[in-house]
Amino acid sequence: MTRAEIACATGMSVKAVSNYFYRSNKVAASTARRIMSISVEDVKARRGEVLVPAWGATRRLRALAVLGWDANALAQRIGVSAARVEGITADDEVVELPAAEASRIATAYDVLCLRRPASWESPDSASREAVARSLGWAEPAQWAGRDLEAKGARPLQHGRFDAVPLLEVSALSATRVQGALVVRCAVRLVAGDADVRRMRRVLAEATKSALSAHGLVASTRPRVRRHPETREMAMTVRVKQA
């Protein structure tokens, strides 16, 4: 059995398993019991599972951590242990995980990425966010328009995004006006206040990225409007083939 297989079977991180076997750090008695309780049959049963790269799941869990979702809150929604959530989130040695588990993480992310947790949902929200930001993890807004499953994907780099998720960036809304293709892209503010200039910058970057993914470029100066009631900022631009 490999360390990765033991970690997968126990729901722990590879680092925790390594600490136990190589005695590089002290481990809790409960950790030792979980590792020693794994049988060869358990591992063989898991060998039939379809495994997928873990980077998409890791990015999603880290992004949710930046919003303040703690491991216990996420574990309940994903159906795994909090230790497993911590392992996938923090341990870069977790390189693969079962496809079913990755799918549950993606589903949880789609539901939770547009809001911060209430205090009763994630009691450790403040400390969770502080640690995640100190580690430089990207939040959901920075992944908008990016393929989270792509190995070389990089988040938008515009500093801190205070609750400014991008919506429907990759699915462009396009219409034809007087023979020209007009594309609309929008961001929506879901909580608190935000720097309008930063929202415009994020919107411009997201629009450019989304257009590029479709082989398009702007052919006119974009028009930006902010709706005072829906808290939405939209950019409309005529485009042409790149």
C-alpha positions in Angstrom: 0.0 0.0 0.0 1.3 3.5 -0.9 1.0 6.5 1.4 -1.4 8.0 -1.0 -3.7 4.9 -0.9 -3.6 4.9 2.9 -4.5 8.6 3.0 -7.3 8.1 0.6 -8.7 5.2 2.5 -8.5 7.0 5.9 -9.6 10.4 4.6 -6.4 11.9 5.9 -3.7 13.9 4.2 -0.5 12.2 2.8 1.5 14.5 5.1 -0.3 13.1 8.2 0.4 9.5 7.0 4.0 10.3 6.4 4.4 11.9 9.8 3.1 8.7 11.4 5.4 6.3 9.4 8.5 8.4 9.5 8.0 9.8 13.0 8.9 13.3 11.6 6.3 14.9 13.9 4.1 13.7 16.7 0.6 12.5 15.7 -2.5 12.1 17.8 -3.5 8.7 19.1 -6.7 8.9 17.1 -4.6 9.4 13.9 -2.5 6.4 14.6 -5.6 4.2 15.3 -7.2 5.3 12.0 -4.1 4.4 10.0 -3.6 1.1 11.7 -7.3 0.1 11.3 -6.9 0.2 7.5 -6.8 -3.3 5.9 -5.4 -4.4 2.5 -8.9 -5.2 1.5 -10.0 -1.6 2.1 -7.3 -0.4 -0.2 -8.0 -3.0 -2.9 -11.6 -2.0 -2.9 -10.6 1.6 -3.5 -8.3 0.7 -6.3 -11.3 0.1 -8.5 -12.4 3.8 -8.2 -11.9 6.3 -10.9 -9.3 8.8 -9.8 -9.0 12.4 -11.1 -6.3 15.1 -10.5 -6.9 16.9 -7.2 -5.9 20.4 -8.2 -9.5 21.4 -9.1 -10.8 20.3 -5.7 -7.9 21.9 -3.9 -8.5 25.3 -5.7 -12.3 25.1 -4.8 -11.7 24.3 -1.2 -9.0 27.0 -0.8 -11.3 29.6 -2.5 -14.1 28.7 -0.1 -11.7 29.0 2.8 -10.9 32.6 1.8 -14.7 33.3 2.0 -14.6 31.9 5.6 -16.0 28.4 5.1 -14.3 26.2 7.7 -13.4 22.6 7.3 -16.3 21.3 9.5 -18.9 23.2 7.5 -17.5 22.0 4.2 -17.2 18.4 5.5 -20.9 18.2 6.3 -21.8 19.3 2.8 -19.3 17.1 1.0 -19.8 14.0 3.1 -16.2 13.5 4.3 -14.3 14.1 7.5 -13.0 17.6 8.4 -9.5 16.1 8.4 -10.1 15.0 4.8 -11.2 18.5 3.8 -8.1 19.9 5.5 -5.9 17.4 3.8 -7.1 18.2 0.3 -7.1 22.0 1.0 -3.6 22.3 2.5 -1.6 19.4 1.4 -0.1 19.7 -2.1 0.9 16.0 -1.9 -2.7 15.0 -2.5 -2.4 14.7 -6.2 -5.5 12.4 -7.0 -8.8 11.7 -5.4 -11.9 9.7 -6.3 -14.0 11.3 -9.1 -17.2 11.0 -7.0 -15.5 13.0 -4.2 -14.3 15.6 -6.6 -17.8 15.9 -8.0 -19.3 16.5 -4.5 -16.7 19.2 -3.8 -17.5 20.9 -7.2 -21.3 20.8 -6.3 -20.6 22.3 -2.9 -18.4 25.0 -4.4 -21.1 26.0 -7.0 -23.6 26.5 -4.1 -21.3 28.3 -1.6 -19.0 30.4 -3.7 -21.4 33.3 -4.1 -21.7 34.1 -0.4 -19.9 34.3 2.9 -21.1 31.9 5.6 -23.4 33.0 8.4 -21.8 32.8 11.9 -23.8 29.6 12.8 -22.8 27.9 9.6 -19.0 28.4 10.0 -18.1 29.4 13.6 -14.4 29.7 12.7 -15.0 31.9 9.7 -12.8 34.9 10.7 -9.8 32.8 11.6 -10.3 30.6 8.5 -10.3 33.6 6.2 -7.3 35.2 7.9 -5.2 32.1 7.5 -6.3 31.5 3.9 -5.5 35.1 2.9 -2.1 34.9 4.7 -1.3 31.9 2.5 -2.2 33.8 -0.7 -5.0 31.5 -1.7 -7.3 32.9 -4.4 -11.0 33.4 -3.7 -13.9 32.5 -6.1 -14.0 35.9 -7.9 -10.4 35.4 -9.0 -11.2 32.0 -10.6 -14.2 33.4 -12.7 -13.7 32.6 -16.3 -10.9 30.2 -15.5 -11.0 26.4 -15.9 -10.4 25.2 -12.3 -9.6 21.7 -13.6 -6.8 22.9 -15.9 -3.4 22.1 -14.5 -1.8 25.4 -15.5 -4.8 27.7 -14.7 -3.9 30.9 -12.9 -6.3 33.1 -10.9 -6.9 36.8 -11.7 -4.4 38.9 -9.8 -6.0 42.1 -8.6 -5.3 42.0 -4.9 -8.2 41.6 -2.5 -11.7 41.0 -3.9 -14.2 42.1 -1.2 -17.2 39.9 -2.0 -17.3 40.8 -5.7 -18.0 37.4 -7.4 -18.2 37.3 -11.2 -21.3 35.8 -12.6 -21.7 34.1 -16.0 -18.4 35.4 -17.2 -17.6 32.3 -19.3 -21.1 32.1 -20.8 -21.1 35.3 -22.7 -24.4 37.0 -23.5 -24.2 37.9 -27.1 -26.7 39.6 -29.5 -26.5 41.2 -33.0 -27.1 44.9 -33.2 -27.0 46.5 -36.7 -25.0 43.6 -38.0 -22.4 43.7 -35.2 -21.9 41.2 -32.5 -22.4 42.8 -29.1 -21.3 41.0 -26.0 -22.4 41.7 -22.4 -20.5 40.6 -19.3 -21.4 41.4 -15.7 -20.3 41.3 -12.1 -22.6 41.6 -9.1 -21.9 42.8 -5.6 -23.4 40.4 -3.1 -22.4 41.9 0.2 -21.0 45.0 1.7 -19.5 47.9 -0.3 -16.8 47.7 -3.0 -14.4 50.0 -4.7 -16.1 50.9 -8.0 -12.7 51.3 -9.8 -11.7 47.8 -8.7 -15.0 46.4 -9.9 -14.4 48.0 -13.3 -10.9 46.6 -13.4 -12.1 43.1 -12.5 -14.9 43.3 -15.0 -12.6 44.5 -17.8 -10.1 41.7 -17.1 -12.8 39.0 -17.0 -14.4 40.3 -20.2 -11.1 40.2 -22.0 -10.3 36.7 -20.8 -13.8 35.4 -21.7 -13.6 37.0 -25.2 -10.1 35.5 -25.7 -11.4 32.0 -24.8 -14.0 32.4 -27.7 -11.5 33.8 -30.2 -12.9 37.3 -30.0 -11.5 40.8 -29.2 -13.2 44.1 -28.6 -13.7 46.3 -31.6 -15.1 49.4 -29.8 -14.5 51.1 -26.5 -16.6 49.2 -23.9 -19.5 50.8 -22.2 -19.9 50.2 -18.4 -23.1 50.7 -16.5 -23.9 50.1 -12.8 -27.4 49.4 -11.7 -28.1 51.1 -8.4 -30.8 48.6 -7.2 -29.5 45.2 -8.5 -25.9 46.0 -7.4 -24.7 44.8 -10.8 -22.1 46.3 -13.0 -22.2 45.3 -16.7 -19.9 45.9 -19.6 -21.2 46.0 -23.2 -18.8 45.9 -26.1 -18.8 45.2 -29.8 -16.5 42.4 -30.8 -14.8 40.9 -33.8 -12.8 37.7 -34.5 -9.3 37.9 -33.2 
